[in-house]
Each structure stands twice: as structure tokens, then as C-alpha cells.
């Protein structure tokens, strides 16, 4: 596995997304691919960018900032998909276009207050913990309306939808269950004024199930970049 393989692997993922959209009766452009580039070098991101990829997801703040500094010549849309820590909200608010994984009203307030005035409102997806696993971030579904209200009160945030990271499952029917629950929760929370029309769900092993249940963003790392950093 080398950096030269990235365009081919990216094309294979795009083919999977196209096939999944066809199965679901959805337009091919209704699902955005977030290339999860955490633990990958800047050269790998550049290779994917040259192959047409524009949206990248990072989980580790300092690593992401270092790569951003190396890639200032590229028009990248940066998504923060890691666990949010209070002492890092200023940098997240300053450097990212999207945040997936917002689950704390205090973090919402901090991101709002620390978003630079010259930048547009920060796009956010609220993370929902559907499995109840203590190891997973996210808010309980029953508290989602409370979090939504706290987020909507922040003028420098733009709440776009929901995100989840379900427990692994090998069977597509089983994979679809949490994604369906997230879609149903979104439908229950959405309003004409706040449609919450984005669902961030699905990764390398379950993107087809996610697309079938309405994903608008899939977060794909291994299938694009391989399982480990390059030498």
C-alpha cells in the first residue's frame, strides 16, 4: 500500500457510493464523502485532493493544525470528527468548517463564542449515542431536543443535522437499525425552520447500510487511505 494507490482506492469508494445510491433510489450527489485523514500524512491528503476529493475529516487537533499549515494552497473543506475537549474549542472554532460530534451544551456555547467573526457560522452535527456504550461519545436520544435547543440559541453555530457512531455489526440488516433510528430521531426533531437535513453516518465497513437509511455524509478512512500511516 503506497500513496500512489490512493486515487484507485478513492475511485473504488466512489463506485460503492454510486451503487448504494442506485439501490436506494437516490441521486449520486446526495451523499458527500468525508475522507478521514487522521494519522495520515499531508502527502496522502494531497494525493486524494489531486484525485478530486475536497472534504477531509480530522480527529486529533494538533495533528490537523500541522497538516492545515502544510496544505494552505489547497481549497479543502475541513471537518472535525473527533472528541471535543473544552480546552481545544477555540482552535476548533477557528480552523474548521464543520464539527461532527457535538454533544455538550457547554461546548456549543464555547464554539459559538470563539468562532471568529470574519468566518461564517460553524456547521455542526449533534452526536447521538444510540448504543448506550460508555466508550462512545454522544448524547442520549432522550436528551437530543435539549441539546438542539441549546445549539439553536447560539447565533454563530448552524445546526445541520445528526451524527452517530454505532457499534460494529457484520450484517447489513443489523447495520441499518441504528442508522434508521438516527433518521427517525432527526425526523422527530426537525422543523420547517430547522430541517436538520444532514445525517453523518456510515464508515468503510457499513457505508451501504448508511446510504440506504438516508446518510448525507459518510466518513471513510481505511477504504481510502489504508489501515496505517505510510512510511
N, C-alpha and C positions, 0 to 999 in steps of 0.2 A: 504494500500500500504506500503510494507516494502522493505528493501534492499534484502531480500530473494526472492522477486518477480522479481528481475532484470533479472536473466537468462531466465525465462519464457517469459518476455516481449521482451527481445533481440531476442529470438527464433521466436517470432511472427513477429517481424520486418523483420528478415531474410527470413521468409516464404513469406511475402509480396513482398520483393525484388525479390525473386526467381520467384514468379508468374508473376510479372511485366516484368522480363527479358524474360520469356517464351512468354508472349503476344507480346513483341517487337521483338522476334526472335533473342535475344542477349544471349551471353554466361553469365552464372551466375556470373562469376568472373570479368565481365566488369564494375561492379558498386561497388564502395567502400562505406562502411557505416562509416560515422563520427558520433560517439556518442557524442552529445553535452552535456557536463557535467557541464556547468556553473550553479552556485548556488546549485550544488550537492556536498556532502562531499567526501573526498578522499575514504572513505569506499565503496561508491557507485561505484566509478571508479574501485576499486579493485575487486568488485563483478562482474562487467561487464568484466574485464580483465580475471578473472578466468573462465568466460563463453566463452572465446575465442576472445573477442573484443580487438583490438590493436590500433585503431585510435580514438583519442578523441579531441573534439573541445572546446575551452575556449574563452570567450569574455571579461572577466574582468582580467586585467593583474595581479594585486597583488594577487587576489584570486587564479589565475592559478599558480603563482610562489610558493605560500604556498603549494598547492597540489603537485606540482612537487617535492618539498623538502620532502614531506611525502612518495612519491612513487618512489624514486630513484632506488628501487630494481626491478621495472617493466620496460620492454622494450616497452615503449609507443611512438607512433608517435604523436607529439603534433601539432595541427593546431590552429592558432589564427584566429578567425572568427568575432571578434568584430570591433568596430570603432577604427581606428588608430589615435593616438594623437602624435604630434611631440615630446612631452617630454617623450614618452614611447617607441620610436622606438628602442633605444639601447637595452632595455630589451627584446623586441620582437625579434629583430635580434639575440640576444644571446641565447635565450631559446627555440625557436620554429623551427619546421621542415618545416612548411608551413604557409603562410599567405593568407587568403581569404579576399578580401575586399580592395585591394589596388586600390586607385582611385586618387592619388595625385602624380604628378611627384616629388615634393619635398620629400614626404615620401619615394618614390622609391630610391632617392639618399641617404637619411639618412639610410635606411635599408641596402643599399649596403655598405656604408662607415663604418657602425657599425657592420656588420656581422663578427664574429671572424674568423681570418684566418685559424684556425685549423678545422673549420666546413665547410661542403660542401656548395655550393651556396644555398641560401634560395629559396625554391619553392614558387612562387606567382601566384595567380589568380587575374586578374583585375575585380573589381566590376563595373557592368553596371547597371545604374538606368533606367530601361525600362518603369517604370510607370510615371516618372516625378514628383513623390511625394517629396516635400521638406523635409519630415521627414525621407526619406530613403537616405542612403549614396550611393555613386556610381557616376560614370561619365556618361555624356550623350553619347548615341551611336555615335553621330556625332564626338565626341572627342576621341573615342576609339583608332583610329590609332595614334593620337598624343601621348596618354599615352603609347601605346605599344612601340613606338619609344623611348620614354624616359626610359622605363624599359629595353629595349634591350641594351641600352647604358651602363647599369650597369653590370659589369662582375661578381659581387657577388650575382646577382639575376638570377633565372632561371624561365622565364615566361612559365607557364604550360597551361594556358587557361583563361576562363572567369567564373565569378560568378554573380548571381543575387538573389535578394530577392523581388519577385513580390508582388503586392497587393493581399490580400486573395480573393479566389473565391471558391464557393461551387461545381461547376460543372466541371467535368474532361475536357470537351471540352474547357471550358474557361480557365482552369488552363494550358492547353497545349500551349495556344497562346504565352505568354511571354517566355516560355521555347523554343518554336520553333524559336522565334525571336532571342534569345541568340545564339542558334545553327547556325542560318543563319548568324549572325554577326561574329561568330567565323570562319565560312567557308570563309567569305569575307576577314578576316584579316589574315588567316593562309597562310603559305608558306611552301615549301619543307624544308627550313632550320628551320623554326619555326612553327611546325604543330599545336600548341595550342590544343593539343588533350584531354584536360580536361575541363569538364563542371561541375561546382559546383552549383547544383540547386536541389531544392526539399527538403521538410521537412516532418514532421509527417503526415500532412493532404493532401499532394499532391505528395508524392513520386512516385506514379504510373504514373502520368502525366509526371513527370520529366524523369523517366526512358524511357517512350515511345518516348520522344523527344531527347534522347541521353545523359542524365546525366551520368557522370562517378563518381561523389561524391554526395551523399545525406547527408544532415545534420539533424540528428534525435535526438531530445532531449526528448520531452514529451512521445513519444511512448516507449522509452527505460526506462527512469528514473521516469516517473510520472510527475505530474504538479507542484510539490513543493518540497522543501528540506525535508529531513527526520528528525524526532525528535531523 
